[in-house]
Amino acid sequence: MTFSSGRNAFFLFRSGQKSLALAILVSAALHAFLEPRAYAQTAKAEISVQTSVFILQPHGFEPAEVTVQAGLTAIYVYNRVGLPELALRLDQEFKDGPPQNPSRFLALRQERVAREHLKWRDVFNLPAGDYRIVEENHPEWVCVIKVLPAK
């Protein structure tokens, strides 16, 4: 109950309007009683976002491999190479890929990152499986992301 509704009820009670004063007090009491329950019923679901940070150095990605749980993952790649542009690609590996695709990888996202931008970041909803980030002009620069089934 707020102070103003209690004060209004008191003045109404003293002026002889007891039923209106009682209605205000009951209304304020119900509001105070029911409000926490309303918040509990509409509580926001917690969203869990994992973060994987990679630094691209002249010799490749650091770390070269990470493991995360399935679900939302924020991926950050910091450019410490000094090239005018990076051509980054996130691939998903398919174990039972078709014979005509011997690489067994499907590109999920390709991004060009200029030297002025020191990082590339994005959020992905990754199901369990194996993924990799590759710099297209330097195929030896590969980072492996192993995604385990959600707990």
Backbone as ProteinMPNN parsed JSONL, in Angstrom:
{"seq_chain_A": "MTFSSGRNAFFLFRSGQKSLALAILVSAALHAFLEPRAYAQTAKAEISVQTSVFILQPHGFEPAEVTVQAGLTAIYVYNRVGLPELALRLDQEFKDGPPQNPSRFLALRQERVAREHLKWRDVFNLPAGDYRIVEENHPEWVCVIKVLPAK", "coords_chain_A": {"N_chain_A": [[0.85, -1.165, 0.0], [0.548, 2.174, -0.844], [1.736, 5.281, 0.525], [0.12, 7.503, -0.089], [-2.401, 6.397, -0.782], [-3.159, 5.28, 1.65], [-3.287, 7.564, 3.231], [-5.328, 8.979, 1.913], [-7.471, 7.228, 2.37], [-7.667, 7.422, 5.136], [-8.52, 10.118, 5.511], [-10.979, 10.013, 4.177], [-12.301, 8.172, 5.78], [-12.463, 9.606, 8.2], [-14.125, 11.646, 7.39], [-16.529, 10.451, 7.218], [-17.061, 8.785, 5.088], [-16.947, 5.867, 5.103], [-17.199, 3.407, 3.67], [-16.082, 3.944, 1.187], [-13.491, 4.542, 1.985], [-12.746, 2.05, 2.994], [-12.836, 0.554, 0.636], [-10.703, 1.701, -0.8], [-8.552, 0.998, 0.845], [-8.69, -1.832, 0.724], [-8.325, -2.219, -2.01], [-5.696, -1.202, -2.332], [-4.321, -2.981, -0.67], [-4.799, -5.436, -1.972], [-3.514, -4.909, -4.387], [-0.842, -4.657, -3.512], [-0.481, -7.245, -2.583], [-0.977, -8.914, -4.807], [0.743, -8.002, -6.82], [3.551, -8.912, -6.601], [3.173, -11.608, -7.29], [2.27, -11.435, -9.908], [4.567, -10.497, -11.172], [6.204, -12.693, -10.721], [4.954, -14.661, -12.248], [5.311, -13.722, -14.806], [8.006, -13.691, -15.133], [11.115, -12.971, -16.62], [12.672, -15.122, -18.939], [15.841, -16.592, -18.513], [18.52, -15.905, -20.597], [21.176, -17.518, -21.911], [24.301, -16.746, -23.062], [27.184, -17.806, -24.503], [30.652, -16.963, -24.762], [33.208, -16.759, -27.114], [36.473, -15.959, -27.686], [38.835, -15.015, -30.04], [42.125, -14.441, -31.198], [43.613, -13.307, -34.017], [46.686, -13.863, -35.12], [49.876, -13.335, -36.816], [50.738, -15.967, -37.146], [48.478, -17.495, -36.984], [45.296, -18.523, -35.48], [44.591, -17.807, -32.068], [43.007, -18.948, -29.268], [43.674, -22.131, -30.862], [41.704, -23.97, -30.799], [38.461, -24.431, -29.382], [35.936, -25.407, -26.999], [32.473, -25.484, -26.654], [29.104, -25.309, -25.303], [26.077, -26.38, -26.915], [23.969, -23.897, -28.323], [23.399, -20.36, -27.896], [26.154, -18.511, -28.979], [28.525, -16.063, -28.718], [30.862, -14.872, -30.926], [34.042, -13.565, -31.144], [36.542, -12.179, -33.104], [39.652, -10.94, -33.048], [41.634, -8.787, -34.919], [44.921, -8.974, -35.363], [46.813, -9.041, -37.266], [47.477, -7.24, -39.299], [46.964, -7.109, -41.993], [45.511, -5.603, -44.951], [42.88, -6.396, -45.299], [40.714, -8.864, -43.955], [39.386, -12.04, -44.77], [37.07, -13.681, -43.423], [35.542, -16.778, -42.531], [32.922, -18.747, -41.293], [32.488, -22.103, -40.904], [30.506, -25.099, -40.996], [30.973, -28.454, -40.158], [30.191, -31.439, -41.859], [29.779, -34.724, -41.188], [28.756, -36.831, -42.681], [28.856, -36.012, -45.359], [28.076, -35.305, -48.843], [29.591, -37.187, -51.54], [30.43, -35.572, -53.641], [31.223, -33.26, -52.427], [34.02, -33.013, -51.145], [35.209, -31.541, -49.122], [33.519, -31.423, -46.972], [32.496, -29.307, -45.548], [30.307, -26.637, -44.809], [29.719, -23.334, -45.59], [28.687, -21.043, -43.23], [28.727, -18.346, -42.599], [30.204, -15.553, -44.092], [32.597, -13.029, -43.953], [34.005, -9.901, -44.566], [36.647, -8.112, -43.231], [37.881, -5.016, -42.658], [41.103, -3.44, -42.169], [40.829, -1.236, -40.517], [38.836, -1.927, -38.787], [39.082, -3.493, -35.866], [38.067, -5.837, -34.954], [35.918, -8.677, -35.485], [32.642, -9.576, -34.875], [29.93, -11.657, -33.895], [26.794, -13.26, -33.203], [25.821, -16.569, -32.811], [23.521, -19.268, -33.082], [24.385, -22.204, -32.271], [24.07, -25.558, -33.087], [24.922, -28.828, -31.753], [28.057, -30.087, -32.855], [30.842, -29.876, -35.185], [32.782, -27.064, -35.983], [34.458, -24.464, -37.826], [36.611, -21.624, -38.055], [37.932, -19.823, -40.672], [40.526, -18.075, -42.34], [40.19, -17.0, -45.46], [42.194, -16.391, -47.379], [44.421, -17.435, -46.272], [44.645, -20.467, -45.799], [45.804, -22.055, -43.863], [45.364, -20.836, -41.493], [43.342, -21.655, -39.198], [40.686, -22.133, -36.966], [39.227, -24.284, -34.664], [35.996, -25.079, -33.558], [34.391, -26.856, -31.231], [31.25, -28.04, -30.586], [29.365, -29.082, -28.0], [26.568, -31.221, -27.089], [23.698, -29.603, -25.641], [23.346, -29.126, -22.118]], "CA_chain_A": [[0.0, 0.0, 0.0], [1.329, 3.396, -0.886], [1.418, 6.242, 1.575], [-0.978, 8.393, -0.487], [-3.697, 5.715, -0.694], [-3.47, 5.159, 3.072], [-3.674, 8.893, 3.72], [-6.659, 9.277, 1.357], [-8.455, 6.404, 3.073], [-7.831, 7.973, 6.478], [-9.356, 11.325, 5.422], [-12.336, 9.601, 3.817], [-12.877, 7.531, 6.963], [-12.785, 10.666, 9.18], [-15.228, 12.495, 6.906], [-17.767, 9.681, 7.235], [-17.206, 7.933, 3.904], [-16.234, 4.66, 5.536], [-17.191, 2.355, 2.657], [-15.097, 4.323, 0.171], [-12.183, 4.381, 2.619], [-12.484, 0.614, 3.041], [-12.569, 0.122, -0.734], [-9.344, 2.128, -1.154], [-7.608, 0.166, 1.6], [-8.727, -3.192, 0.174], [-7.702, -2.151, -3.327], [-4.255, -1.047, -2.146], [-3.805, -4.224, -0.104], [-4.799, -6.439, -3.039], [-2.45, -4.559, -5.335], [0.43, -5.013, -2.892], [-0.43, -8.698, -2.444], [-0.966, -9.583, -6.104], [1.797, -7.53, -7.711], [4.705, -9.813, -6.677], [2.804, -12.825, -8.006], [2.218, -11.121, -11.34], [5.948, -10.474, -11.649], [6.733, -14.061, -10.696], [4.386, -15.42, -13.353], [5.823, -13.217, -16.075], [9.449, -13.5, -14.997], [11.837, -13.116, -17.869], [13.508, -16.309, -19.043], [17.257, -16.269, -18.6], [19.144, -16.266, -21.862], [22.586, -17.753, -21.696], [25.128, -16.572, -24.249], [28.589, -18.095, -24.274], [31.535, -16.092, -25.525], [34.485, -17.315, -27.56], [37.316, -14.877, -28.166], [40.007, -15.479, -30.78], [43.023, -13.404, -31.683], [44.285, -13.743, -35.232], [48.076, -13.411, -35.15], [50.522, -13.718, -38.084], [50.937, -17.422, -37.226], [47.176, -18.168, -36.937], [44.353, -18.195, -34.41], [44.83, -18.169, -30.668], [43.418, -20.351, -29.27], [43.433, -22.849, -32.113], [40.512, -24.802, -30.631], [37.655, -24.21, -28.189], [34.761, -26.264, -26.841], [31.346, -24.776, -26.047], [27.839, -26.041, -25.287], [25.138, -25.97, -27.956], [23.162, -22.743, -27.963], [23.889, -19.067, -28.354], [27.572, -18.267, -28.765], [29.077, -14.836, -29.3], [32.22, -15.118, -31.409], [34.835, -12.37, -31.391], [37.848, -12.411, -33.714], [40.43, -9.705, -33.038], [42.598, -8.733, -36.009], [46.251, -8.509, -34.96], [47.683, -9.477, -38.348], [47.962, -6.075, -40.016], [46.606, -7.16, -43.409], [44.508, -4.591, -45.295], [41.537, -6.96, -45.167], [40.582, -10.287, -43.627], [38.218, -12.71, -45.331], [36.766, -14.72, -42.44], [34.408, -17.635, -42.865], [32.537, -19.753, -40.304], [32.02, -23.314, -41.581], [30.021, -26.227, -40.21], [31.425, -29.715, -40.733], [29.215, -32.518, -41.988], [30.5, -36.01, -41.194], [28.21, -37.677, -43.742], [28.64, -35.141, -46.503], [28.007, -35.968, -50.139], [30.919, -37.432, -52.132], [30.827, -34.476, -54.525], [31.771, -32.181, -51.598], [35.019, -33.683, -50.302], [35.648, -30.733, -47.985], [32.579, -31.71, -45.891], [32.209, -28.088, -44.799], [29.324, -25.723, -45.375], [29.941, -21.973, -45.092], [27.531, -20.45, -42.561], [28.845, -16.882, -42.631], [31.44, -14.999, -44.635], [32.681, -11.621, -43.564], [35.243, -9.177, -44.887], [36.947, -7.192, -42.131], [38.937, -4.071, -43.02], [42.125, -3.225, -41.138], [40.355, -0.218, -39.572], [37.996, -2.61, -37.797], [40.005, -4.385, -35.167], [37.461, -7.113, -34.574], [34.675, -9.152, -36.092], [31.849, -10.229, -33.838], [28.583, -12.045, -34.269], [26.205, -14.25, -32.303], [25.296, -17.704, -33.551], [22.846, -20.329, -32.34], [25.097, -23.355, -32.813], [23.741, -26.9, -32.605], [26.091, -29.674, -31.517], [28.806, -30.444, -34.058], [32.168, -29.283, -35.33], [32.801, -25.854, -36.788], [35.78, -23.862, -37.932], [36.75, -20.292, -38.622], [39.063, -19.852, -41.592], [40.836, -16.881, -43.112], [40.159, -17.608, -46.794], [43.444, -16.189, -48.108], [45.464, -18.175, -45.541], [43.923, -21.662, -45.356], [46.443, -22.66, -42.688], [44.833, -20.145, -40.317], [42.071, -22.321, -38.903], [40.314, -22.309, -35.566], [38.201, -25.311, -34.542], [35.027, -24.881, -32.478], [33.638, -28.08, -30.959], [30.031, -27.69, -29.868], [28.808, -30.253, -27.33], [25.113, -31.113, -26.879], [23.299, -28.789, -24.496], [23.126, -29.887, -20.878]], "C_chain_A": [[0.901, 1.235, 0.0], [0.871, 4.338, 0.205], [0.199, 7.081, 1.191], [-2.329, 7.681, -0.414], [-4.102, 5.508, 0.76], [-3.946, 6.479, 3.645], [-5.06, 9.277, 3.204], [-7.744, 8.484, 2.087], [-8.717, 6.958, 4.476], [-8.751, 9.205, 6.455], [-10.8, 10.98, 5.059], [-13.036, 8.978, 5.016], [-13.313, 8.591, 7.973], [-13.954, 11.528, 8.722], [-16.524, 11.713, 6.779], [-17.971, 8.787, 6.017], [-16.431, 6.629, 4.125], [-16.169, 3.589, 4.446], [-16.187, 2.673, 1.549], [-13.681, 4.181, 0.716], [-11.794, 2.91, 2.662], [-12.145, 0.078, 1.652], [-11.152, 0.497, -1.16], [-8.314, 1.259, -0.445], [-7.551, -1.257, 1.053], [-8.04, -3.222, -1.18], [-6.181, -2.058, -3.21], [-3.634, -2.327, -1.596], [-3.746, -5.327, -1.161], [-3.695, -6.164, -4.044], [-1.085, -4.968, -4.78], [0.599, -6.522, -2.796], [-0.255, -9.388, -3.79], [0.193, -9.182, -6.998], [3.017, -8.447, -7.735], [4.378, -11.106, -7.428], [2.753, -12.587, -9.503], [3.625, -11.084, -11.918], [6.533, -11.873, -11.687], [6.211, -14.868, -11.87], [4.93, -14.965, -14.691], [7.32, -12.96, -15.997], [10.134, -13.769, -16.328], [12.682, -14.392, -17.827], [14.964, -15.868, -19.162], [17.79, -16.76, -19.936], [20.634, -16.362, -21.608], [23.328, -17.629, -23.021], [26.573, -16.826, -23.85], [29.422, -17.169, -25.145], [32.816, -16.829, -25.854], [35.274, -16.192, -28.203], [38.556, -15.477, -28.817], [40.823, -14.274, -31.207], [43.737, -13.977, -32.893], [45.639, -13.062, -35.295], [48.694, -13.803, -36.499], [50.75, -15.223, -38.233], [49.612, -18.192, -37.136], [46.345, -17.729, -35.751], [44.871, -18.627, -33.052], [43.534, -17.954, -29.919], [43.054, -21.005, -30.605], [42.181, -23.712, -32.03], [39.804, -24.434, -29.335], [36.496, -25.203, -28.182], [33.693, -25.462, -26.111], [30.138, -25.704, -26.035], [26.961, -25.533, -26.431], [24.294, -24.81, -27.446], [23.785, -21.469, -28.494], [25.353, -18.871, -27.978], [27.967, -16.98, -29.473], [30.522, -15.114, -29.666], [32.866, -13.777, -31.729], [36.159, -12.806, -32.011], [38.547, -11.059, -33.781], [41.532, -9.798, -34.08], [43.91, -8.135, -35.505], [47.282, -8.888, -36.026], [48.274, -8.287, -39.098], [47.693, -6.115, -41.506], [45.561, -6.091, -43.717], [43.072, -5.095, -45.116], [41.633, -8.434, -44.796], [39.319, -10.82, -44.285], [37.913, -13.9, -44.429], [35.525, -15.495, -42.854], [34.178, -18.617, -41.721], [31.911, -20.911, -41.062], [31.482, -24.31, -40.572], [30.442, -27.5, -40.919], [30.282, -30.715, -40.754], [29.966, -33.827, -42.13], [30.038, -36.892, -42.345], [27.896, -36.838, -44.974], [28.62, -35.915, -47.808], [29.395, -36.144, -50.743], [31.383, -36.294, -53.045], [31.371, -33.272, -53.753], [32.799, -32.777, -50.65], [35.443, -32.858, -49.09], [34.773, -30.967, -46.761], [32.252, -30.489, -45.042], [31.211, -27.225, -45.555], [29.548, -24.349, -44.758], [28.649, -21.431, -44.504], [27.543, -18.929, -42.649], [30.199, -16.525, -43.211], [31.441, -13.517, -44.345], [34.038, -11.062, -43.969], [35.442, -8.126, -43.799], [38.121, -6.315, -42.54], [39.889, -3.856, -41.85], [41.661, -2.206, -40.096], [39.477, -0.826, -38.481], [38.848, -3.674, -37.119], [39.385, -5.706, -34.759], [36.235, -7.396, -35.423], [33.928, -9.859, -34.983], [30.469, -10.535, -34.39], [28.105, -13.076, -33.259], [25.547, -15.316, -33.15], [24.578, -18.645, -32.601], [23.372, -21.642, -32.917], [24.566, -24.661, -32.233], [25.033, -27.704, -32.432], [26.733, -30.048, -32.848], [30.161, -29.769, -34.053], [32.098, -28.134, -36.328], [34.242, -25.387, -36.909], [35.643, -22.442, -38.455], [38.029, -20.31, -39.439], [39.264, -18.451, -42.161], [41.069, -17.379, -44.526], [41.465, -17.472, -47.57], [44.636, -16.885, -47.452], [44.816, -19.432, -44.97], [44.554, -22.371, -44.154], [45.993, -21.991, -41.394], [43.43, -20.667, -40.059], [41.889, -22.402, -37.394], [39.153, -23.293, -35.52], [37.312, -24.993, -33.343], [34.235, -26.171, -32.349], [32.449, -27.701, -30.092], [29.425, -28.974, -29.323], [27.29, -30.107, -27.207], [24.808, -30.306, -25.618], [23.052, -29.671, -23.291], [21.685, -29.878, -20.503]], "O_chain_A": [[1.878, 1.317, 0.745], [-0.231, 4.213, 0.739], [-0.66, 7.346, 2.032], [-3.318, 8.301, -0.022], [-5.292, 5.558, 1.071], [-4.884, 6.522, 4.44], [-5.873, 9.828, 3.946], [-8.813, 9.017, 2.384], [-9.855, 6.961, 4.945], [-9.653, 9.321, 7.284], [-11.735, 11.59, 5.578], [-14.221, 9.222, 5.247], [-14.401, 8.497, 8.541], [-14.689, 12.077, 9.544], [-17.519, 12.245, 6.285], [-18.984, 8.092, 5.938], [-15.438, 6.333, 3.46], [-15.144, 2.919, 4.324], [-15.521, 1.775, 1.034], [-12.776, 3.752, 0.001], [-10.643, 2.561, 2.398], [-11.259, -0.765, 1.514], [-10.471, -0.298, -1.809], [-7.328, 0.834, -1.046], [-6.466, -1.826, 0.932], [-7.266, -4.134, -1.472], [-5.461, -2.764, -3.917], [-2.542, -2.715, -2.011], [-2.764, -6.064, -1.24], [-3.018, -7.086, -4.5], [-0.27, -5.554, -5.492], [1.716, -7.025, -2.916], [0.521, -10.337, -3.908], [0.591, -9.963, -7.863], [3.498, -8.747, -8.827], [5.236, -11.639, -8.132], [3.153, -13.451, -10.283], [3.86, -11.577, -13.021], [7.287, -12.2, -12.603], [6.945, -15.679, -12.434], [5.0, -15.763, -15.626], [7.844, -12.107, -16.714], [9.764, -14.687, -17.06], [13.32, -14.7, -16.821], [15.271, -14.884, -19.836], [17.536, -17.893, -20.345], [21.268, -15.41, -21.151], [23.015, -18.328, -23.985], [27.118, -16.153, -22.976], [28.939, -16.654, -26.154], [33.435, -17.446, -24.986], [34.809, -15.552, -29.146], [39.236, -16.325, -28.238], [40.277, -13.221, -31.536], [44.391, -15.016, -32.802], [45.736, -11.851, -35.495], [48.069, -14.547, -37.254], [50.937, -15.703, -39.351], [49.618, -19.421, -37.205], [46.627, -16.72, -35.103], [45.505, -19.672, -32.91], [43.004, -16.843, -29.942], [42.235, -20.49, -31.366], [41.651, -24.142, -33.054], [40.445, -24.16, -28.32], [36.126, -25.762, -29.215], [33.962, -24.84, -25.084], [30.145, -26.755, -26.677], [27.093, -24.386, -26.859], [23.949, -24.757, -26.266], [24.595, -21.495, -29.421], [25.744, -19.04, -26.823], [27.765, -16.832, -30.679], [31.314, -15.54, -28.826], [32.321, -12.966, -32.477], [36.822, -13.705, -31.493], [38.098, -10.149, -34.478], [42.277, -10.777, -34.119], [43.996, -6.934, -35.253], [48.468, -9.037, -35.732], [49.441, -8.318, -39.489], [48.153, -5.23, -42.227], [44.799, -5.709, -42.829], [42.165, -4.317, -44.819], [42.516, -9.153, -45.263], [38.303, -10.128, -44.348], [38.431, -14.996, -44.642], [34.591, -14.949, -43.442], [35.119, -19.244, -41.235], [30.924, -20.733, -41.776], [31.942, -24.363, -39.431], [30.29, -27.62, -42.135], [29.511, -30.826, -39.8], [30.711, -34.016, -43.091], [30.842, -37.623, -42.924], [26.815, -36.941, -45.554], [29.093, -37.05, -47.871], [30.285, -35.334, -50.486], [32.583, -36.075, -53.207], [31.925, -32.356, -54.36], [32.497, -33.023, -49.482], [35.98, -33.409, -48.128], [35.214, -30.742, -45.635], [31.774, -30.636, -43.917], [31.269, -27.103, -46.778], [29.565, -24.214, -43.535], [27.63, -21.363, -45.192], [26.491, -18.299, -42.762], [31.216, -17.124, -42.862], [30.422, -12.839, -44.474], [35.078, -11.68, -43.74], [34.535, -7.355, -43.486], [39.229, -6.81, -42.745], [39.527, -4.063, -40.692], [42.046, -2.291, -38.929], [39.393, -0.289, -37.376], [39.275, -4.639, -37.752], [40.08, -6.6, -34.276], [35.611, -6.499, -35.99], [34.508, -10.647, -34.236], [29.917, -9.805, -35.213], [28.905, -13.688, -32.55], [24.81, -15.015, -34.089], [24.98, -18.801, -31.448], [22.866, -22.132, -33.927], [24.605, -24.857, -31.018], [26.096, -27.304, -32.906], [26.043, -30.294, -33.837], [30.577, -29.171, -33.06], [31.447, -28.225, -37.368], [35.126, -25.853, -36.19], [34.709, -22.104, -39.183], [39.077, -20.752, -38.968], [38.301, -17.732, -42.429], [42.035, -18.1, -44.777], [41.806, -18.362, -48.348], [45.731, -16.916, -48.015], [44.473, -19.468, -43.788], [43.907, -23.193, -43.505], [46.221, -22.528, -40.31], [42.456, -20.18, -40.632], [42.825, -22.702, -36.653], [38.19, -23.141, -36.271], [37.8, -24.68, -32.257], [33.491, -26.54, -33.258], [32.603, -27.123, -29.016], [29.019, -29.85, -30.086], [26.777, -28.988, -27.219], [25.572, -30.329, -24.653], [22.608, -30.813, -23.416], [21.307, -30.466, -19.489]]}, "name": "protein", "num_of_chains": 1, "seq": "MTFSSGRNAFFLFRSGQKSLALAILVSAALHAFLEPRAYAQTAKAEISVQTSVFILQPHGFEPAEVTVQAGLTAIYVYNRVGLPELALRLDQEFKDGPPQNPSRFLALRQERVAREHLKWRDVFNLPAGDYRIVEENHPEWVCVIKVLPAK"}
